[in-house]
Amino acid sequence: QVQLVESGGGLVQAGGSLRLSCAASGSIGSINEMGWYRQAPGKQRELVAFITSGGGTNYADSVKGRFTISRDNAKNTVYLQANSLKPEDTAVYYCNVVVLMGAVSVDYWGQGTQVTVSS
């Protein structure tokens, strides 16, 4: 089993910044992709950003230029630096980790951390 512990959410004014962290522990094996998703009230969960084991990144158009995803493989931790936050960024942010178990990829999710941006 893999456990994910998220931190860094909170309340911030528009234009402010937050840094989210997600640390993986347990029977990790080989971690492939690490990413962040978010879900606003009444909306579907959507991809915010992900980073591959090789460091390649992909971002949702809505956060490009404002958010930066990074990872520390030694600490099995993924980060999301969110700058120039907007009220529409308000959501529960979930960490996602894809672990390779032999020939099988297994998805793990964090418990979610609330990000609220006030106008």
Phi, psi and omega per residue, in radians:
Q1 nan 2.624 3.124
V2 -2.102 2.317 3.086
Q3 -1.929 2.411 3.110
L4 -2.081 2.241 3.126
V5 -2.087 2.074 -3.103
E6 -1.761 2.675 3.057
S7 -2.717 2.865 3.015
G8 1.885 -0.116 3.111
G9 -1.251 3.037 3.108
G10 2.793 -2.889 3.140
L11 -1.834 2.269 -3.124
V12 -2.504 2.643 3.087
Q13 -1.379 2.715 3.079
A14 -0.953 2.386 -3.091
G15 1.618 -0.203 -3.127
G16 -1.453 -3.056 -3.070
S17 -2.330 2.679 3.012
L18 -2.481 2.690 3.032
R19 -2.182 2.042 3.109
L20 -1.657 2.517 3.095
S21 -2.253 2.624 3.092
C22 -2.513 2.011 -3.118
A23 -1.863 2.283 3.127
A24 -1.757 2.471 3.086
S25 -2.565 2.911 3.137
G26 1.858 -2.598 -3.104
S27 -1.438 1.292 -2.956
I28 -1.289 -0.729 -3.076
G29 1.157 -2.201 -3.133
S30 -1.958 2.061 3.119
I31 -1.511 2.232 3.097
N32 -1.646 -1.802 -3.119
E33 -1.435 2.598 3.001
M34 -2.275 2.453 -3.075
G35 -2.742 3.067 3.092
W36 -2.218 2.380 3.039
Y37 -2.151 2.880 3.069
R38 -2.514 2.703 3.121
Q39 -2.435 2.037 3.078
A40 -1.580 2.757 -3.140
P41 -0.970 2.266 3.100
G42 1.358 0.075 -3.118
K43 -2.114 2.834 3.092
Q44 -1.352 2.713 3.062
R45 -1.157 2.381 -3.107
E46 -2.278 2.654 3.091
L47 -1.245 2.341 3.021
V48 -1.728 -0.916 -3.130
A49 -2.900 2.671 2.976
F50 -2.467 2.797 3.137
I51 -2.371 2.333 -3.110
T52 -1.471 3.021 3.123
S53 -1.118 -0.437 3.121
G54 -1.554 -0.019 3.101
G55 1.689 -0.009 3.075
G56 -1.192 2.504 -3.075
T57 -2.208 2.742 3.064
N58 -2.538 2.421 -3.086
Y59 -2.234 2.621 2.953
A60 -1.167 2.548 -3.121
D61 -1.002 -0.586 -3.055
S62 -1.197 -0.291 -3.094
V63 -2.054 -0.073 -3.137
K64 -0.990 2.343 -3.138
G65 1.493 -0.206 -3.130
R66 -2.011 -0.629 -3.095
F67 -1.885 2.580 3.073
T68 -2.334 2.210 3.093
I69 -1.779 2.488 3.099
S70 -2.605 2.929 -3.139
R71 -2.524 2.625 3.037
D72 -2.055 1.776 -3.049
N73 -1.150 -0.543 3.129
A74 -1.148 -0.514 -3.122
K75 -1.817 0.023 -3.094
N76 0.877 0.811 -3.047
T77 -2.237 2.448 3.059
V78 -2.069 2.501 -3.104
Y79 -2.137 2.687 3.003
L80 -2.344 1.925 3.068
Q81 -1.586 2.012 -3.094
A82 -1.943 1.967 3.138
N83 -1.968 2.893 3.109
S84 0.842 0.852 -3.063
L85 -1.150 2.548 -3.131
K86 -2.098 2.735 3.099
P87 -0.963 -0.568 3.138
E88 -1.263 -0.098 3.027
D89 -1.452 -0.110 3.134
T90 -1.085 2.182 -3.083
A91 -3.111 2.977 2.902
V92 -1.545 2.203 -3.112
Y93 -1.761 2.254 -3.100
Y94 -2.018 2.352 3.034
C95 -1.478 2.471 3.090
N96 -2.284 2.319 3.119
V97 -2.262 2.307 3.093
V98 -1.841 2.074 -3.078
V99 -1.928 2.331 3.079
L100 -1.541 2.048 3.092
M101 -1.932 1.541 -3.028
G102 1.175 -2.065 -3.135
A103 -1.686 0.110 -3.056
V104 -1.971 2.386 3.042
S105 -1.721 2.298 -3.123
V106 -2.138 2.289 3.119
D107 -1.598 2.372 3.013
Y108 -2.176 2.555 -3.103
W109 -2.163 2.530 3.006
G110 -1.383 3.060 -3.075
Q111 -1.425 -0.206 3.125
G112 1.688 2.512 3.077
T113 -2.340 2.329 -3.054
Q114 -1.408 2.298 2.993
V115 -2.086 2.134 3.139
T116 -2.156 2.173 -3.129
V117 -1.986 2.061 -3.128
S118 -1.604 2.580 -3.119
S119 -1.551 nan nan
